Amino acid sequence: MRTGNEPLQARSPLKIRCGLALWGLLWAIAGAVALGNAGRPEWAAACAALALVALTDLAMVIHHIRQGPHYQPGKDIPPYAPDRGRNNAFGIRNGAGRRRGTKP
C-alpha cells in the first residue's frame, strides 16, 4: 500500500544494477578465458553460462533505462486503499451467470 511519499523518496536501482551486471559480465568472461586456458573446460563453461546470465540481465536493465520514467502520482494524490477483494480481476462470475459486482 502506498504511503503517499514515494515520489519524493523513490530512487531507481537500475543504474547500480547496470553497473553490477557489467562488472559481473566482465569477471565471468575473464574467468571463462582464464579457466579455459588453464585446462578446466567444465569451470570455463560454468563461467560462460554465468556471463550469458549477466549479459541477459544487462540487456534487460538497459531496455528498462531506455523506457524512461514512468508515471508517479504527486503529493496531492492520496494513498491507495487496499483492494479487499472488491475488484474482479479474474472475471469470475456469480451463480446467475453475471459478473460479480454488476447490477442486474
C-alpha positions as CSV (number, residue, x, y, z in Angstrom):
1,M,0.0,0.0,0.0
2,R,1.3,3.5,-0.9
3,T,2.0,5.8,2.0
4,G,2.0,8.9,-0.2
5,N,5.6,9.9,0.0
6,E,7.0,7.6,-2.7
7,P,7.5,10.2,-5.4
8,L,9.7,12.2,-3.0
9,Q,11.7,9.2,-1.7
10,A,11.8,6.8,-4.7
11,R,15.2,6.1,-6.4
12,S,15.7,3.8,-9.3
13,P,18.1,1.0,-8.7
14,L,18.6,0.5,-12.5
15,K,21.9,2.4,-12.8
16,I,23.6,0.5,-9.9
17,R,22.1,-2.8,-11.3
18,C,23.5,-1.9,-14.7
19,G,27.0,-1.4,-13.2
20,L,26.8,-4.6,-11.2
21,A,25.7,-6.6,-14.2
22,L,28.5,-5.1,-16.3
23,W,31.0,-5.9,-13.5
24,G,29.7,-9.5,-13.2
25,L,29.9,-9.9,-17.0
26,L,33.5,-8.7,-17.2
27,W,34.5,-11.1,-14.3
28,A,32.6,-14.0,-15.8
29,I,34.2,-13.5,-19.2
30,A,37.7,-13.2,-17.6
31,G,37.0,-16.3,-15.6
32,A,35.9,-18.3,-18.6
33,V,39.0,-17.3,-20.5
34,A,41.4,-18.0,-17.6
35,L,39.8,-21.3,-16.8
36,G,39.7,-22.3,-20.5
37,N,43.5,-21.5,-20.8
38,A,44.1,-23.5,-17.5
39,G,42.5,-26.6,-19.0
40,R,39.4,-26.6,-16.8
41,P,36.6,-26.7,-19.5
42,E,33.8,-27.5,-17.0
43,W,34.5,-24.4,-14.9
44,A,35.0,-22.4,-18.1
45,A,31.6,-23.5,-19.3
46,A,30.1,-22.5,-15.9
47,C,31.6,-19.1,-16.2
48,A,30.4,-18.7,-19.7
49,A,26.9,-19.6,-18.6
50,L,27.2,-17.0,-15.8
51,A,28.3,-14.5,-18.4
52,L,25.3,-15.3,-20.5
53,V,23.0,-14.6,-17.5
54,A,24.8,-11.4,-16.7
55,L,24.5,-10.3,-20.4
56,T,20.8,-11.0,-20.4
57,D,20.3,-9.0,-17.2
58,L,22.4,-6.2,-18.6
59,A,20.3,-6.1,-21.8
60,M,17.0,-6.1,-19.7
61,V,18.3,-3.3,-17.5
62,I,19.4,-1.2,-20.5
63,H,15.9,-1.7,-22.0
64,H,14.2,-0.5,-18.8
65,I,16.5,2.5,-18.6
66,R,15.7,3.5,-22.2
67,Q,12.0,3.2,-21.5
68,G,12.3,6.3,-19.4
69,P,10.5,7.4,-16.2
70,H,7.0,6.0,-15.6
71,Y,4.1,7.9,-14.1
72,Q,4.4,8.7,-10.4
73,P,1.4,10.3,-8.7
74,G,2.1,13.7,-7.0
75,K,1.7,14.7,-3.3
76,D,-1.9,15.6,-3.9
77,I,-2.9,12.0,-4.7
78,P,-3.9,10.2,-1.5
79,P,-2.6,6.7,-0.7
80,Y,-4.3,3.8,-2.5
81,A,-6.9,1.9,-0.4
82,P,-6.4,-1.9,-0.2
83,D,-8.3,-4.0,-2.7
84,R,-10.1,-6.2,-0.1
85,G,-11.5,-8.4,-3.0
86,R,-13.7,-5.7,-4.5
87,N,-12.0,-5.7,-7.9
88,N,-12.8,-8.7,-10.1
89,A,-9.5,-9.1,-12.0
90,F,-10.1,-12.7,-13.0
91,G,-13.6,-12.4,-14.5
92,I,-15.2,-14.8,-12.0
93,R,-19.0,-14.9,-12.5
94,N,-21.6,-15.5,-9.9
95,G,-24.3,-18.2,-9.9
96,A,-26.7,-16.2,-12.2
97,G,-24.1,-16.1,-15.0
98,R,-23.3,-12.4,-14.5
99,R,-20.1,-10.9,-13.4
100,R,-19.8,-10.4,-9.7
101,G,-20.4,-6.8,-8.6
102,T,-22.6,-5.8,-11.6
103,K,-26.1,-4.6,-11.2
104,P,-28.9,-6.7,-12.8
